Structures are given as structure tokens and as C-alpha cells.
Amino acid sequence: MNDLPDPDLTPTPEVVLRPRRKGIYILPNLFTLAALFGGFYAVVMAMNGRFEQAAIGVFCAMVLDSLDGRVARMTNTQSAFGEQMDSLSDMVSFGAAPALIVYEWALQGLNKLGWLAAFVYCAGAALRLARFNTNIAVVDKRFFQGLPSPAAAALVTGLIWVMDDLGYRNVEQIEWLRWTAFAVTLYAGLTMVTNVPFYSFKDVSFKRSVPFIAIVAIALGFAVIAYHPPLVLFGLFLAYGASGYIVYAIRKAKGRPVSVIAVSTDEPDEKGLHQ
């Protein structure tokens, strides 16, 4: 008689599954770190009175910030770490950096009012980012709730870039320009924490085919920007910064809902509109 155990009756040891490690993906976080460097570089340049380079640093951070999330989705490397890193980078590059730059450029000439305006902008950016992170699942993805912080940073630093390009120096001693910087800083800071809807362009698909004329228009757009970057970029973001209030007024006049917060994400007409 065979004394060997029957393989079908032999108990098999349990396989202990180790929890998957929460890794840190290199590629998307490289873009985030580069955006963070752009904000830090901008602050250093402002401290040395090189305001054109400071503005360029913030705009470069904007481009890099727009890429890190797309790269993560394309390469399937999204992570909780990346989300937190992106928020912290945004706070530095589009919150603290523009506030410090505009204070060094003009607002210090207004004494207490100057640093209060800079703080309102910085606090507005922090509140806007915190609200974005907590409301991300219930906001219509076609719109931002309030002015996004990169666009607010572009408003503030775009003004600095244009005026510096026009040859204005020692701005803290030019009264009309100090008050202009004060108004723009407050407008950008407060608009970030409003409920005004700003179009997000997230429903634009880059996988669809487009007419040939669209490619021509894009090429012309790049040519116009290259002709005079400070003025064109500031003009574009100035128009975008006002567009939310225009959309709000049109919706209000037509009796349509002006809030971008969903009452219920299960409603049929809201399907696919929320992240």
C-alpha cells in the first residue's frame, strides 16, 4: 500500500499577500518638482529686483503644472502622493510666490495696505486649493469654482511683466501703478474664493479629429504670442479673469443655475460632468 499522502487531501499552506507598497512615480512628480522650482526661482529673482525673470518663472510653472496631471493619466501613474505634492507645489508657485513678487514690486510702497493685499491673495490661493481638493467629486468638471490659482498668478505677474517690459522701474514710488497693482492683487485673490464659474477646458478632447483650419488657427495663435509674450499673455488672462463674471451674469439673466456644485451626482443630466 502506498504510504505517500494523497496530494488532493494534503492541506496547502495559506499564501500571505503583502499589501502593495505605495510607491512614488518619478515622471509626473518630476514635472511637479519643476513647477515648484519655477515658483521658487521667481521669488529669488524678485528679491534681486529682476521682475521680468520672476514673471517668466511663474508662467513656466504654469506650463509644467498643466502637464504633470496629464502625464500621470497618460502613463497611468496617478497616486495620492502626487495629488498632495501637486497641491503643495501650487501653493508655493501660484500662492506665495505671486504675493511676494507683487509686494516686492509695488505693494511695499503702500505700507500696511500693501502687505495686507498680498496676504489676502496668498490666503485666497490657500482657501481655493483646499476647496478644490474637497469639492472635486461634486463640481461640474466643465467649470472651475472660482478663478483657478494659476490664472490668478498670471494676472498678478502678467501685470508686472508688461510694466517691466515697458520700462517702469521703482514702481513702489509710482502712485497710480501702486494702486493698480493693489487692485489687481485684491481682484485675483478674492475672485479665487468666489463661486463664479470659470470654464475649465476639461471637456476639450485632444483625441478627436479637427478641421484643418483649427490647426492653422493654433499656429497663428503661437505666432501672436511669440510676437509680444508679455502683452498677449496678460491680455489673454485678463479676458479669462473677467469671463467668469460674464458667464455668471448670462446664466443669472437666463434664470439658469449659477452654481457649479452638483445637488446629486446620480442625476441623469449630470452624468459624466463630475470628476
Contacts in CASP RR format, 6 or more apart in sequence:
PFRMAT RR
TARGET T0000
AUTHOR 0000-0000-0000
METHOD contacts of the structure
MODEL  1
MNDLPDPDLTPTPEVVLRPRRKGIYILPNLFTLAALFGGFYAVVMAMNGR
FEQAAIGVFCAMVLDSLDGRVARMTNTQSAFGEQMDSLSDMVSFGAAPAL
IVYEWALQGLNKLGWLAAFVYCAGAALRLARFNTNIAVVDKRFFQGLPSP
AAAALVTGLIWVMDDLGYRNVEQIEWLRWTAFAVTLYAGLTMVTNVPFYS
FKDVSFKRSVPFIAIVAIALGFAVIAYHPPLVLFGLFLAYGASGYIVYAI
RKAKGRPVSVIAVSTDEPDEKGLHQ
22 79 0 8 1.000
22 80 0 8 1.000
22 81 0 8 1.000
23 79 0 8 1.000
23 81 0 8 1.000
24 79 0 8 1.000
24 81 0 8 1.000
24 82 0 8 1.000
25 72 0 8 1.000
25 75 0 8 1.000
25 77 0 8 1.000
25 79 0 8 1.000
25 82 0 8 1.000
27 71 0 8 1.000
27 72 0 8 1.000
27 75 0 8 1.000
27 77 0 8 1.000
28 68 0 8 1.000
28 69 0 8 1.000
28 71 0 8 1.000
28 72 0 8 1.000
28 75 0 8 1.000
28 77 0 8 1.000
28 78 0 8 1.000
28 82 0 8 1.000
29 68 0 8 1.000
29 81 0 8 1.000
29 82 0 8 1.000
29 85 0 8 1.000
31 64 0 8 1.000
31 65 0 8 1.000
31 67 0 8 1.000
31 68 0 8 1.000
31 69 0 8 1.000
31 71 0 8 1.000
32 64 0 8 1.000
32 65 0 8 1.000
32 68 0 8 1.000
32 82 0 8 1.000
32 85 0 8 1.000
32 86 0 8 1.000
32 89 0 8 1.000
33 85 0 8 1.000
33 89 0 8 1.000
34 61 0 8 1.000
34 64 0 8 1.000
35 60 0 8 1.000
35 61 0 8 1.000
35 62 0 8 1.000
35 64 0 8 1.000
35 65 0 8 1.000
35 68 0 8 1.000
35 89 0 8 1.000
35 90 0 8 1.000
35 93 0 8 1.000
36 61 0 8 1.000
36 88 0 8 1.000
36 89 0 8 1.000
36 92 0 8 1.000
36 93 0 8 1.000
37 61 0 8 1.000
38 57 0 8 1.000
38 58 0 8 1.000
38 60 0 8 1.000
38 61 0 8 1.000
38 64 0 8 1.000
38 93 0 8 1.000
39 57 0 8 1.000
39 58 0 8 1.000
39 61 0 8 1.000
39 92 0 8 1.000
39 93 0 8 1.000
39 97 0 8 1.000
40 92 0 8 1.000
40 93 0 8 1.000
40 97 0 8 1.000
41 53 0 8 1.000
41 54 0 8 1.000
41 57 0 8 1.000
42 53 0 8 1.000
42 54 0 8 1.000
42 55 0 8 1.000
42 56 0 8 1.000
42 57 0 8 1.000
42 58 0 8 1.000
42 61 0 8 1.000
42 93 0 8 1.000
42 97 0 8 1.000
42 98 0 8 1.000
42 101 0 8 1.000
42 157 0 8 1.000
43 54 0 8 1.000
43 96 0 8 1.000
43 97 0 8 1.000
43 100 0 8 1.000
43 101 0 8 1.000
45 51 0 8 1.000
45 53 0 8 1.000
45 54 0 8 1.000
45 57 0 8 1.000
46 54 0 8 1.000
46 100 0 8 1.000
46 101 0 8 1.000
46 104 0 8 1.000
46 105 0 8 1.000
47 104 0 8 1.000
49 104 0 8 1.000
51 101 0 8 1.000
51 104 0 8 1.000
51 105 0 8 1.000
51 160 0 8 1.000
51 161 0 8 1.000
51 164 0 8 1.000
52 161 0 8 1.000
52 164 0 8 1.000
52 165 0 8 1.000
54 101 0 8 1.000
54 157 0 8 1.000
54 160 0 8 1.000
55 101 0 8 1.000
55 157 0 8 1.000
55 158 0 8 1.000
55 160 0 8 1.000
55 161 0 8 1.000
55 164 0 8 1.000
55 230 0 8 1.000
56 161 0 8 1.000
58 93 0 8 1.000
58 94 0 8 1.000
58 97 0 8 1.000
58 98 0 8 1.000
58 101 0 8 1.000
58 153 0 8 1.000
58 154 0 8 1.000
58 157 0 8 1.000
59 154 0 8 1.000
59 157 0 8 1.000
59 158 0 8 1.000
59 161 0 8 1.000
59 233 0 8 1.000
61 89 0 8 1.000
61 93 0 8 1.000
61 94 0 8 1.000
61 97 0 8 1.000
61 150 0 8 1.000
62 93 0 8 1.000
62 94 0 8 1.000
62 150 0 8 1.000
62 153 0 8 1.000
62 154 0 8 1.000
65 86 0 8 1.000
65 89 0 8 1.000
65 90 0 8 1.000
65 93 0 8 1.000
65 94 0 8 1.000
65 150 0 8 1.000
66 150 0 8 1.000
68 86 0 8 1.000
69 78 0 8 1.000
69 86 0 8 1.000
71 77 0 8 1.000
72 78 0 8 1.000
72 79 0 8 1.000
72 82 0 8 1.000
83 133 0 8 1.000
87 129 0 8 1.000
87 133 0 8 1.000
90 125 0 8 1.000
90 129 0 8 1.000
90 149 0 8 1.000
90 150 0 8 1.000
91 125 0 8 1.000
91 126 0 8 1.000
91 129 0 8 1.000
93 153 0 8 1.000
94 125 0 8 1.000
94 149 0 8 1.000
94 150 0 8 1.000
94 152 0 8 1.000
94 153 0 8 1.000
95 121 0 8 1.000
95 122 0 8 1.000
95 124 0 8 1.000
95 125 0 8 1.000
95 126 0 8 1.000
95 149 0 8 1.000
95 152 0 8 1.000
95 153 0 8 1.000
96 122 0 8 1.000
96 125 0 8 1.000
97 153 0 8 1.000
98 121 0 8 1.000
98 125 0 8 1.000
98 152 0 8 1.000
98 153 0 8 1.000
98 156 0 8 1.000
98 157 0 8 1.000
98 188 0 8 1.000
99 118 0 8 1.000
99 119 0 8 1.000
99 121 0 8 1.000
99 122 0 8 1.000
99 125 0 8 1.000
99 156 0 8 1.000
99 185 0 8 1.000
100 118 0 8 1.000
101 156 0 8 1.000
101 157 0 8 1.000
101 160 0 8 1.000
102 118 0 8 1.000
102 121 0 8 1.000
102 156 0 8 1.000
102 157 0 8 1.000
102 160 0 8 1.000
102 181 0 8 1.000
102 185 0 8 1.000
103 114 0 8 1.000
103 115 0 8 1.000
103 118 0 8 1.000
105 160 0 8 1.000
105 171 0 8 1.000
105 172 0 8 1.000
105 181 0 8 1.000
106 160 0 8 1.000
106 171 0 8 1.000
106 172 0 8 1.000
106 174 0 8 1.000
106 177 0 8 1.000
106 178 0 8 1.000
106 181 0 8 1.000
106 182 0 8 1.000
107 113 0 8 1.000
107 114 0 8 1.000
107 115 0 8 1.000
107 117 0 8 1.000
107 118 0 8 1.000
107 172 0 8 1.000
107 178 0 8 1.000
107 181 0 8 1.000
107 182 0 8 1.000
107 185 0 8 1.000
108 114 0 8 1.000
108 115 0 8 1.000
108 172 0 8 1.000
109 172 0 8 1.000
109 173 0 8 1.000
109 178 0 8 1.000
110 117 0 8 1.000
110 178 0 8 1.000
110 179 0 8 1.000
110 182 0 8 1.000
113 182 0 8 1.000
114 182 0 8 1.000
117 182 0 8 1.000
117 185 0 8 1.000
117 186 0 8 1.000
118 185 0 8 1.000
120 185 0 8 1.000
120 186 0 8 1.000
120 189 0 8 1.000
120 190 0 8 1.000
121 152 0 8 1.000
121 156 0 8 1.000
121 185 0 8 1.000
121 186 0 8 1.000
121 188 0 8 1.000
121 189 0 8 1.000
124 189 0 8 1.000
124 190 0 8 1.000
124 192 0 8 1.000
124 193 0 8 1.000
125 149 0 8 1.000
125 152 0 8 1.000
125 153 0 8 1.000
125 189 0 8 1.000
125 192 0 8 1.000
127 192 0 8 1.000
127 193 0 8 1.000
128 146 0 8 1.000
128 147 0 8 1.000
128 148 0 8 1.000
128 149 0 8 1.000
128 152 0 8 1.000
128 192 0 8 1.000
128 193 0 8 1.000
129 149 0 8 1.000
131 145 0 8 1.000
131 193 0 8 1.000
132 139 0 8 1.000
132 144 0 8 1.000
132 145 0 8 1.000
135 145 0 8 1.000
135 261 0 8 1.000
136 275 0 8 1.000
137 265 0 8 1.000
137 274 0 8 1.000
137 275 0 8 1.000
138 261 0 8 1.000
138 262 0 8 1.000
138 265 0 8 1.000
138 274 0 8 1.000
139 145 0 8 1.000
139 260 0 8 1.000
139 261 0 8 1.000
139 262 0 8 1.000
139 274 0 8 1.000
139 275 0 8 1.000
140 197 0 8 1.000
140 260 0 8 1.000
140 261 0 8 1.000
140 262 0 8 1.000
140 270 0 8 1.000
140 273 0 8 1.000
140 274 0 8 1.000
141 200 0 8 1.000
141 202 0 8 1.000
141 203 0 8 1.000
141 272 0 8 1.000
141 273 0 8 1.000
141 274 0 8 1.000
141 275 0 8 1.000
142 199 0 8 1.000
142 200 0 8 1.000
142 202 0 8 1.000
142 203 0 8 1.000
142 273 0 8 1.000
143 197 0 8 1.000
143 198 0 8 1.000
143 199 0 8 1.000
143 200 0 8 1.000
143 247 0 8 1.000
143 260 0 8 1.000
144 197 0 8 1.000
144 198 0 8 1.000
144 199 0 8 1.000
144 200 0 8 1.000
144 260 0 8 1.000
145 195 0 8 1.000
145 197 0 8 1.000
145 260 0 8 1.000
145 261 0 8 1.000
146 191 0 8 1.000
146 192 0 8 1.000
146 193 0 8 1.000
146 194 0 8 1.000
146 195 0 8 1.000
146 196 0 8 1.000
146 197 0 8 1.000
146 198 0 8 1.000
146 244 0 8 1.000
147 188 0 8 1.000
147 189 0 8 1.000
147 191 0 8 1.000
147 192 0 8 1.000
147 194 0 8 1.000
147 196 0 8 1.000
147 198 0 8 1.000
147 241 0 8 1.000
147 244 0 8 1.000
148 192 0 8 1.000
148 198 0 8 1.000
148 200 0 8 1.000
149 192 0 8 1.000
151 198 0 8 1.000
151 237 0 8 1.000
151 240 0 8 1.000
151 241 0 8 1.000
152 188 0 8 1.000
152 189 0 8 1.000
152 191 0 8 1.000
152 192 0 8 1.000
153 188 0 8 1.000
154 233 0 8 1.000
154 234 0 8 1.000
154 237 0 8 1.000
155 184 0 8 1.000
155 187 0 8 1.000
155 188 0 8 1.000
155 234 0 8 1.000
155 237 0 8 1.000
155 238 0 8 1.000
155 241 0 8 1.000
156 181 0 8 1.000
156 184 0 8 1.000
156 185 0 8 1.000
156 188 0 8 1.000
158 230 0 8 1.000
158 233 0 8 1.000
158 234 0 8 1.000
158 237 0 8 1.000
159 180 0 8 1.000
159 181 0 8 1.000
159 184 0 8 1.000
159 234 0 8 1.000
160 181 0 8 1.000
161 230 0 8 1.000
161 233 0 8 1.000
161 234 0 8 1.000
162 230 0 8 1.000
162 231 0 8 1.000
162 234 0 8 1.000
163 171 0 8 1.000
163 177 0 8 1.000
164 230 0 8 1.000
165 230 0 8 1.000
165 231 0 8 1.000
168 174 0 8 1.000
168 177 0 8 1.000
171 177 0 8 1.000
171 178 0 8 1.000
171 181 0 8 1.000
172 178 0 8 1.000
191 241 0 8 1.000
195 258 0 8 1.000
195 259 0 8 1.000
195 260 0 8 1.000
195 261 0 8 1.000
196 244 0 8 1.000
196 245 0 8 1.000
196 247 0 8 1.000
196 248 0 8 1.000
197 244 0 8 1.000
197 247 0 8 1.000
197 248 0 8 1.000
197 251 0 8 1.000
197 258 0 8 1.000
197 260 0 8 1.000
198 240 0 8 1.000
198 241 0 8 1.000
198 243 0 8 1.000
198 244 0 8 1.000
198 247 0 8 1.000
199 243 0 8 1.000
199 244 0 8 1.000
199 247 0 8 1.000
224 232 0 8 1.000
225 232 0 8 1.000
225 233 0 8 1.000
248 258 0 8 1.000
251 257 0 8 1.000
251 258 0 8 1.000
252 258 0 8 1.000
262 270 0 8 1.000
262 273 0 8 1.000
262 274 0 8 1.000
264 270 0 8 1.000
265 274 0 8 1.000
END
